Amino acid sequence: MALAQPDPAAPPDHRAPGPLAALRGALATTACMETLQIGYLHAVAAAAGCSLAQPFPDNGIDWHLSHSAPGHITDDEVTIKVQLKCTYQLGPRHPADATFGFTLDNDHLAKLARTPVSVHKILVVMIVPRAREDWLRAGHDRLELRHCCYWTNLAGHPVTGRRRTTVRIPTSRVFDDRALCEIMTRVGAGGRP
């Protein structure tokens, strides 16, 4: 009996299924989701020319992003705080979907909604496919991460639930390098993200 082996010359999308296809690590899906969204954030920050710092210990904020540019009015370098979240419970969003709901614990929302602040905060929510094997596609000319990250500024958002509150995330706010540069430009001019 012959076993089909993957063709190493074939693109990853077209390899024949075989025993090696199922050898993903046993790390919990939520841990893998966290790692994926951190990779996305790093890629966006690199393309936008931002530096990253991870607070230790984490007190409800995952990352600090800083951006230096001669056009900033408030300082030569501005910083925002970023809270990352990831879910597979939603499918890919479409521009026709103006928003989607995402539920936060009230204590966490209160931290993100606090105003006024000296350093602005944004929430970045990544939507991924349910199956890990669908998260990533690589080729000689690209690396695709699925599906997308969206961002919002929750400053002033009310806490409405007993223990958790659903917030609306605009699908027009795709989190990419251009969006991050625009956020930093507004903050650097003394405005909000």
ChimeraX commands (.cxc) that place a marker at each C-alpha (Angstrom):
marker #1 position 0.00,0.00,0.00 radius 0.5
marker #1 position 1.40,3.37,-1.02 radius 0.5
marker #1 position 0.81,6.52,1.00 radius 0.5
marker #1 position 0.34,9.81,-0.79 radius 0.5
marker #1 position 3.07,12.25,0.19 radius 0.5
marker #1 position 2.71,16.02,-0.19 radius 0.5
marker #1 position 4.40,17.45,-3.25 radius 0.5
marker #1 position 6.95,19.89,-1.77 radius 0.5
marker #1 position 7.02,21.86,-5.03 radius 0.5
marker #1 position 3.25,22.46,-5.01 radius 0.5
marker #1 position 1.89,25.65,-3.43 radius 0.5
marker #1 position 0.56,25.07,0.11 radius 0.5
marker #1 position -3.06,25.47,-1.05 radius 0.5
marker #1 position -2.69,22.56,-3.48 radius 0.5
marker #1 position -0.78,19.92,-1.52 radius 0.5
marker #1 position -2.38,16.53,-1.38 radius 0.5
marker #1 position -3.84,15.68,2.02 radius 0.5
marker #1 position -1.71,13.26,3.95 radius 0.5
marker #1 position -0.66,12.23,7.42 radius 0.5
marker #1 position 1.44,15.39,7.89 radius 0.5
marker #1 position -1.54,17.69,7.31 radius 0.5
marker #1 position -2.97,16.97,10.77 radius 0.5
marker #1 position 0.19,17.55,12.81 radius 0.5
marker #1 position -0.69,20.89,14.34 radius 0.5
marker #1 position 0.44,21.51,17.89 radius 0.5
marker #1 position -1.80,20.84,20.87 radius 0.5
marker #1 position -1.70,24.44,22.13 radius 0.5
marker #1 position -5.18,25.68,23.09 radius 0.5
marker #1 position -7.05,27.48,20.32 radius 0.5
marker #1 position -7.40,30.64,22.41 radius 0.5
marker #1 position -3.62,30.76,22.95 radius 0.5
marker #1 position -3.11,30.36,19.20 radius 0.5
marker #1 position -5.63,33.14,18.54 radius 0.5
marker #1 position -3.70,35.44,20.86 radius 0.5
marker #1 position -0.44,34.65,19.09 radius 0.5
marker #1 position -2.01,35.26,15.66 radius 0.5
marker #1 position -3.42,38.66,16.61 radius 0.5
marker #1 position -0.06,39.70,18.07 radius 0.5
marker #1 position 1.57,38.76,14.76 radius 0.5
marker #1 position -1.03,40.86,12.91 radius 0.5
marker #1 position -0.37,43.81,15.24 radius 0.5
marker #1 position 3.40,43.50,14.73 radius 0.5
marker #1 position 2.99,43.45,10.94 radius 0.5
marker #1 position 0.77,46.54,10.97 radius 0.5
marker #1 position 3.12,48.38,13.34 radius 0.5
marker #1 position 6.15,47.53,11.19 radius 0.5
marker #1 position 4.48,48.76,8.00 radius 0.5
marker #1 position 3.34,51.97,9.76 radius 0.5
marker #1 position 6.79,52.66,11.22 radius 0.5
marker #1 position 5.66,52.33,14.83 radius 0.5
marker #1 position 7.47,50.89,17.80 radius 0.5
marker #1 position 5.79,48.45,20.18 radius 0.5
marker #1 position 6.09,47.93,23.90 radius 0.5
marker #1 position 4.30,45.35,26.01 radius 0.5
marker #1 position 3.49,46.49,29.54 radius 0.5
marker #1 position 4.58,44.11,32.25 radius 0.5
marker #1 position 2.62,43.16,34.13 radius 0.5
marker #1 position -0.37,43.53,31.84 radius 0.5
marker #1 position -3.01,45.60,33.64 radius 0.5
marker #1 position -5.81,45.30,31.09 radius 0.5
marker #1 position -3.90,46.87,28.19 radius 0.5
marker #1 position -1.92,44.61,25.89 radius 0.5
marker #1 position 0.38,46.93,23.93 radius 0.5
marker #1 position 1.68,50.49,23.65 radius 0.5
marker #1 position 2.36,51.73,20.13 radius 0.5
marker #1 position 4.52,54.80,19.54 radius 0.5
marker #1 position 4.92,56.83,16.36 radius 0.5
marker #1 position 7.59,59.48,15.69 radius 0.5
marker #1 position 6.99,62.02,12.95 radius 0.5
marker #1 position 8.10,65.63,12.41 radius 0.5
marker #1 position 4.48,66.69,11.80 radius 0.5
marker #1 position 3.25,65.85,15.30 radius 0.5
marker #1 position 2.25,68.96,17.21 radius 0.5
marker #1 position 1.83,67.58,20.74 radius 0.5
marker #1 position 5.21,65.83,20.89 radius 0.5
marker #1 position 7.77,64.41,18.47 radius 0.5
marker #1 position 6.52,60.94,19.46 radius 0.5
marker #1 position 2.94,60.01,20.28 radius 0.5
marker #1 position 1.70,56.83,21.93 radius 0.5
marker #1 position -1.58,54.95,22.05 radius 0.5
marker #1 position -2.59,51.94,24.12 radius 0.5
marker #1 position -4.03,48.90,22.35 radius 0.5
marker #1 position -6.25,46.16,23.74 radius 0.5
marker #1 position -6.44,43.08,21.48 radius 0.5
marker #1 position -9.36,40.70,21.27 radius 0.5
marker #1 position -9.97,37.80,18.90 radius 0.5
marker #1 position -13.05,35.74,18.02 radius 0.5
marker #1 position -14.05,32.95,15.67 radius 0.5
marker #1 position -17.71,33.26,16.56 radius 0.5
marker #1 position -18.34,35.69,13.69 radius 0.5
marker #1 position -17.89,35.12,9.99 radius 0.5
marker #1 position -16.00,37.50,7.72 radius 0.5
marker #1 position -17.50,40.99,7.70 radius 0.5
marker #1 position -18.60,42.77,4.55 radius 0.5
marker #1 position -18.71,46.53,3.90 radius 0.5
marker #1 position -22.52,46.29,3.82 radius 0.5
marker #1 position -22.41,45.26,7.50 radius 0.5
marker #1 position -21.97,48.70,9.10 radius 0.5
marker #1 position -21.05,47.25,12.52 radius 0.5
marker #1 position -20.78,44.02,14.46 radius 0.5
marker #1 position -21.34,43.36,18.14 radius 0.5
marker #1 position -18.56,42.37,20.50 radius 0.5
marker #1 position -19.13,41.71,24.21 radius 0.5
marker #1 position -16.72,42.92,26.91 radius 0.5
marker #1 position -16.70,42.42,30.66 radius 0.5
marker #1 position -17.91,45.64,32.28 radius 0.5
marker #1 position -14.68,46.15,34.24 radius 0.5
marker #1 position -12.69,45.93,31.03 radius 0.5
marker #1 position -15.05,48.25,29.17 radius 0.5
marker #1 position -14.83,50.79,32.00 radius 0.5
marker #1 position -11.03,50.83,31.61 radius 0.5
marker #1 position -11.27,51.32,27.83 radius 0.5
marker #1 position -14.09,53.91,28.11 radius 0.5
marker #1 position -12.43,56.13,30.72 radius 0.5
marker #1 position -12.24,59.77,29.76 radius 0.5
marker #1 position -10.40,62.10,29.81 radius 0.5
marker #1 position -7.07,60.32,29.37 radius 0.5
marker #1 position -3.51,61.41,28.75 radius 0.5
marker #1 position -2.83,58.40,26.50 radius 0.5
marker #1 position -5.66,57.29,24.20 radius 0.5
marker #1 position -6.78,53.67,24.01 radius 0.5
marker #1 position -8.21,51.65,21.15 radius 0.5
marker #1 position -9.78,48.22,21.02 radius 0.5
marker #1 position -8.67,46.00,18.13 radius 0.5
marker #1 position -10.87,42.97,17.43 radius 0.5
marker #1 position -9.68,40.24,15.08 radius 0.5
marker #1 position -12.15,37.89,13.43 radius 0.5
marker #1 position -10.64,34.56,12.40 radius 0.5
marker #1 position -12.08,31.44,10.76 radius 0.5
marker #1 position -13.11,28.71,13.20 radius 0.5
marker #1 position -10.60,26.18,11.78 radius 0.5
marker #1 position -6.91,26.98,12.41 radius 0.5
marker #1 position -5.90,25.59,9.05 radius 0.5
marker #1 position -7.87,28.45,7.45 radius 0.5
marker #1 position -6.14,31.26,9.33 radius 0.5
marker #1 position -3.10,31.61,7.11 radius 0.5
marker #1 position -2.10,31.24,3.47 radius 0.5
marker #1 position 1.45,31.73,2.26 radius 0.5
marker #1 position 2.96,31.88,-1.19 radius 0.5
marker #1 position 6.10,33.19,-2.83 radius 0.5
marker #1 position 4.61,36.66,-3.16 radius 0.5
marker #1 position 2.36,36.98,-0.12 radius 0.5
marker #1 position 1.39,36.06,3.39 radius 0.5
marker #1 position -2.36,36.30,3.99 radius 0.5
marker #1 position -3.94,36.32,7.43 radius 0.5
marker #1 position -7.68,35.72,7.62 radius 0.5
marker #1 position -10.02,37.37,8.18 radius 0.5
marker #1 position -9.47,40.90,9.49 radius 0.5
marker #1 position -8.89,43.23,12.44 radius 0.5
marker #1 position -11.14,46.20,13.17 radius 0.5
marker #1 position -10.54,49.03,15.63 radius 0.5
marker #1 position -12.60,51.44,17.68 radius 0.5
marker #1 position -12.11,54.06,20.37 radius 0.5
marker #1 position -14.51,53.34,23.25 radius 0.5
marker #1 position -13.83,56.57,25.21 radius 0.5
marker #1 position -17.05,57.59,26.91 radius 0.5
marker #1 position -18.94,54.39,26.02 radius 0.5
marker #1 position -21.55,53.57,28.67 radius 0.5
marker #1 position -21.60,50.32,30.62 radius 0.5
marker #1 position -25.14,48.98,30.11 radius 0.5
marker #1 position -25.12,45.28,31.00 radius 0.5
marker #1 position -25.19,43.70,34.44 radius 0.5
marker #1 position -21.78,42.02,34.04 radius 0.5
marker #1 position -21.02,42.37,30.33 radius 0.5
marker #1 position -21.80,44.98,27.68 radius 0.5
marker #1 position -21.97,44.57,23.92 radius 0.5
marker #1 position -20.20,47.30,21.96 radius 0.5
marker #1 position -20.58,47.97,18.24 radius 0.5
marker #1 position -17.41,47.81,16.12 radius 0.5
marker #1 position -17.57,49.69,12.78 radius 0.5
marker #1 position -16.55,47.58,9.77 radius 0.5
marker #1 position -15.33,50.77,8.09 radius 0.5
marker #1 position -12.43,50.81,10.56 radius 0.5
marker #1 position -10.17,48.09,9.19 radius 0.5
marker #1 position -6.99,48.04,11.26 radius 0.5
marker #1 position -4.06,48.24,8.87 radius 0.5
marker #1 position -0.92,50.35,8.48 radius 0.5
marker #1 position -2.76,53.23,6.81 radius 0.5
marker #1 position -5.40,53.31,9.56 radius 0.5
marker #1 position -2.68,53.26,12.23 radius 0.5
marker #1 position -0.83,56.17,10.57 radius 0.5
marker #1 position -4.09,58.13,10.39 radius 0.5
marker #1 position -4.80,57.40,14.08 radius 0.5
marker #1 position -1.31,58.58,15.04 radius 0.5
marker #1 position -1.66,61.72,12.90 radius 0.5
marker #1 position -4.90,62.67,14.68 radius 0.5
marker #1 position -3.39,61.98,18.12 radius 0.5
marker #1 position -0.23,63.85,17.15 radius 0.5
marker #1 position -2.37,66.88,16.29 radius 0.5
marker #1 position -3.95,66.79,19.76 radius 0.5
marker #1 position -7.10,64.93,18.73 radius 0.5
marker #1 position -8.64,61.55,19.43 radius 0.5
marker #1 position -7.83,58.36,17.56 radius 0.5
marker link #1:1,2 radius 0.2
marker link #1:2,3 radius 0.2
marker link #1:3,4 radius 0.2
marker link #1:4,5 radius 0.2
marker link #1:5,6 radius 0.2
marker link #1:6,7 radius 0.2
marker link #1:7,8 radius 0.2
marker link #1:8,9 radius 0.2
marker link #1:9,10 radius 0.2
marker link #1:10,11 radius 0.2
marker link #1:11,12 radius 0.2
marker link #1:12,13 radius 0.2
marker link #1:13,14 radius 0.2
marker link #1:14,15 radius 0.2
marker link #1:15,16 radius 0.2
marker link #1:16,17 radius 0.2
marker link #1:17,18 radius 0.2
marker link #1:18,19 radius 0.2
marker link #1:19,20 radius 0.2
marker link #1:20,21 radius 0.2
marker link #1:21,22 radius 0.2
marker link #1:22,23 radius 0.2
marker link #1:23,24 radius 0.2
marker link #1:24,25 radius 0.2
marker link #1:25,26 radius 0.2
marker link #1:26,27 radius 0.2
marker link #1:27,28 radius 0.2
marker link #1:28,29 radius 0.2
marker link #1:29,30 radius 0.2
marker link #1:30,31 radius 0.2
marker link #1:31,32 radius 0.2
marker link #1:32,33 radius 0.2
marker link #1:33,34 radius 0.2
marker link #1:34,35 radius 0.2
marker link #1:35,36 radius 0.2
marker link #1:36,37 radius 0.2
marker link #1:37,38 radius 0.2
marker link #1:38,39 radius 0.2
marker link #1:39,40 radius 0.2
marker link #1:40,41 radius 0.2
marker link #1:41,42 radius 0.2
marker link #1:42,43 radius 0.2
marker link #1:43,44 radius 0.2
marker link #1:44,45 radius 0.2
marker link #1:45,46 radius 0.2
marker link #1:46,47 radius 0.2
marker link #1:47,48 radius 0.2
marker link #1:48,49 radius 0.2
marker link #1:49,50 radius 0.2
marker link #1:50,51 radius 0.2
marker link #1:51,52 radius 0.2
marker link #1:52,53 radius 0.2
marker link #1:53,54 radius 0.2
marker link #1:54,55 radius 0.2
marker link #1:55,56 radius 0.2
marker link #1:56,57 radius 0.2
marker link #1:57,58 radius 0.2
marker link #1:58,59 radius 0.2
marker link #1:59,60 radius 0.2
marker link #1:60,61 radius 0.2
marker link #1:61,62 radius 0.2
marker link #1:62,63 radius 0.2
marker link #1:63,64 radius 0.2
marker link #1:64,65 radius 0.2
marker link #1:65,66 radius 0.2
marker link #1:66,67 radius 0.2
marker link #1:67,68 radius 0.2
marker link #1:68,69 radius 0.2
marker link #1:69,70 radius 0.2
marker link #1:70,71 radius 0.2
marker link #1:71,72 radius 0.2
marker link #1:72,73 radius 0.2
marker link #1:73,74 radius 0.2
marker link #1:74,75 radius 0.2
marker link #1:75,76 radius 0.2
marker link #1:76,77 radius 0.2
marker link #1:77,78 radius 0.2
marker link #1:78,79 radius 0.2
marker link #1:79,80 radius 0.2
marker link #1:80,81 radius 0.2
marker link #1:81,82 radius 0.2
marker link #1:82,83 radius 0.2
marker link #1:83,84 radius 0.2
marker link #1:84,85 radius 0.2
marker link #1:85,86 radius 0.2
marker link #1:86,87 radius 0.2
marker link #1:87,88 radius 0.2
marker link #1:88,89 radius 0.2
marker link #1:89,90 radius 0.2
marker link #1:90,91 radius 0.2
marker link #1:91,92 radius 0.2
marker link #1:92,93 radius 0.2
marker link #1:93,94 radius 0.2
marker link #1:94,95 radius 0.2
marker link #1:95,96 radius 0.2
marker link #1:96,97 radius 0.2
marker link #1:97,98 radius 0.2
marker link #1:98,99 radius 0.2
marker link #1:99,100 radius 0.2
marker link #1:100,101 radius 0.2
marker link #1:101,102 radius 0.2
marker link #1:102,103 radius 0.2
marker link #1:103,104 radius 0.2
marker link #1:104,105 radius 0.2
marker link #1:105,106 radius 0.2
marker link #1:106,107 radius 0.2
marker link #1:107,108 radius 0.2
marker link #1:108,109 radius 0.2
marker link #1:109,110 radius 0.2
marker link #1:110,111 radius 0.2
marker link #1:111,112 radius 0.2
marker link #1:112,113 radius 0.2
marker link #1:113,114 radius 0.2
marker link #1:114,115 radius 0.2
marker link #1:115,116 radius 0.2
marker link #1:116,117 radius 0.2
marker link #1:117,118 radius 0.2
marker link #1:118,119 radius 0.2
marker link #1:119,120 radius 0.2
marker link #1:120,121 radius 0.2
marker link #1:121,122 radius 0.2
marker link #1:122,123 radius 0.2
marker link #1:123,124 radius 0.2
marker link #1:124,125 radius 0.2
marker link #1:125,126 radius 0.2
marker link #1:126,127 radius 0.2
marker link #1:127,128 radius 0.2
marker link #1:128,129 radius 0.2
marker link #1:129,130 radius 0.2
marker link #1:130,131 radius 0.2
marker link #1:131,132 radius 0.2
marker link #1:132,133 radius 0.2
marker link #1:133,134 radius 0.2
marker link #1:134,135 radius 0.2
marker link #1:135,136 radius 0.2
marker link #1:136,137 radius 0.2
marker link #1:137,138 radius 0.2
marker link #1:138,139 radius 0.2
marker link #1:139,140 radius 0.2
marker link #1:140,141 radius 0.2
marker link #1:141,142 radius 0.2
marker link #1:142,143 radius 0.2
marker link #1:143,144 radius 0.2
marker link #1:144,145 radius 0.2
marker link #1:145,146 radius 0.2
marker link #1:146,147 radius 0.2
marker link #1:147,148 radius 0.2
marker link #1:148,149 radius 0.2
marker link #1:149,150 radius 0.2
marker link #1:150,151 radius 0.2
marker link #1:151,152 radius 0.2
marker link #1:152,153 radius 0.2
marker link #1:153,154 radius 0.2
marker link #1:154,155 radius 0.2
marker link #1:155,156 radius 0.2
marker link #1:156,157 radius 0.2
marker link #1:157,158 radius 0.2
marker link #1:158,159 radius 0.2
marker link #1:159,160 radius 0.2
marker link #1:160,161 radius 0.2
marker link #1:161,162 radius 0.2
marker link #1:162,163 radius 0.2
marker link #1:163,164 radius 0.2
marker link #1:164,165 radius 0.2
marker link #1:165,166 radius 0.2
marker link #1:166,167 radius 0.2
marker link #1:167,168 radius 0.2
marker link #1:168,169 radius 0.2
marker link #1:169,170 radius 0.2
marker link #1:170,171 radius 0.2
marker link #1:171,172 radius 0.2
marker link #1:172,173 radius 0.2
marker link #1:173,174 radius 0.2
marker link #1:174,175 radius 0.2
marker link #1:175,176 radius 0.2
marker link #1:176,177 radius 0.2
marker link #1:177,178 radius 0.2
marker link #1:178,179 radius 0.2
marker link #1:179,180 radius 0.2
marker link #1:180,181 radius 0.2
marker link #1:181,182 radius 0.2
marker link #1:182,183 radius 0.2
marker link #1:183,184 radius 0.2
marker link #1:184,185 radius 0.2
marker link #1:185,186 radius 0.2
marker link #1:186,187 radius 0.2
marker link #1:187,188 radius 0.2
marker link #1:188,189 radius 0.2
marker link #1:189,190 radius 0.2
marker link #1:190,191 radius 0.2
marker link #1:191,192 radius 0.2
marker link #1:192,193 radius 0.2
view
